[in-house]
Amino acid sequence: MFEVDGRKNKVSLLPHSTMVADKQIYCQNLCLLAKMFLDHKTLYYDVEPFLFYVMTEVDELGARFVGYFSKEKRSIDNNVSCIMTLPVRQRKGWGQLLIDFSKFIIVQV
């Protein structure tokens, strides 16, 4: 799992290491990917007010994208703005894990 800040130019591997990436385009691409599967998804260009948490599954071939959720940086009431798991990864508990992790983050803050 790693966190992508829609504004800052960094990607944080949880819990502590950091690497630089083109965050804005990456976050926009995450939103566009979600738009393919979620008809009600409307926001995909204004990514600055959000934090994105991306989950991958690691095996002997490398890391594979499972899904993500985003949350507004300044919202205390709303712990998830958008959540998406790839259709091939659904029904394996990943969505529930993303929801549980989003709740864990709220408790930690």
N, C-alpha and C positions, 0 to 999 in steps of 0.2 A: 504494500500500500504506500502510495506517496501523495504528497500534497502539492498542488500547483496553485500559486497565487495569480489571479487574473490581472494583477497590476504590477507587482514586483517582478524583476527579471530573474526569478529563481524557481527551481523545483526542489522540494525538500523530501528526501527519502526518510520516511518515518522509521525510527524516532529522531535521528539527529544529523545525518550527513546531508550535504547540499551540493547540487550541481547546477550549472547555468544552462538555460534552454530558451528558445524563442517562445515564451509563455503565452503571449496573446494569440498567436496563430494556433498553437497547440490547443488552447482552451476553446477557441472558436471551432476548431475541427472536432473536438469532443461534442460540442453542442450540435454541430451539423450531423454528426453520426447519430446522436440521439434523435434528431429530427426525422431521420429515416424510419425509426421505429415508433416514435411517439407523435401522433397527429396533433396533439395540443401544445407541443413545444413551440414557443414563439420567439424566445430570446436567444440569439446566437451570435450577435456581433458585439454587444456591450458586456464584456466579460470582466471588466475591472472591479465591479463591486462584489465579486464572488471568489470563494476558495473552492478548488476542485480536488477531490480525493479519488485517486485512480487505483483500482485493484488489479493486480496481475497474478497469474498462477505460474509458478516457476517449476520447470521440469528439466530433464536432461538436455532438451533442445533450446532452452532459454525461457524468457518471460513472455507470457501470452496475456493479452488484454482480456479481462473478464468483464469489467464494468466500471462505473464511476458514480459519484454523487457530487452535487455542488451545494454550497450553502452561502447565504449572504453573510458578508463579513460583520456587518453591524446589527444583525437581527438576533435578538435573544429568544424571541418566541418561536421562530421558524428554524428548525434544525436541518431541513432538507428542502432545497429549491427544486432540484431535479435528480432523479435516480434512474439509472439504466444499466441493465446487464445485457450482454449480447444474447440473441435468441439461442445460439448453440450452447450457452452456459446456463440457461434458465433451468429451473427445477432441480438444481443441485445445491441449493442453500446459499448461493452467493448473494442474492438480493437481501435475504434476511441478515446476513453478515454485514452488508453495507449499512442497513438500517440500524443494527445494533451498534456498529462503530460510530455512526452519526450521533446516537444517543450518548455513547461513552464520551465523545468529544465535548458535548454540551455539559456533562457532569464535571469534566476536568477543568473547564473554563470558569 
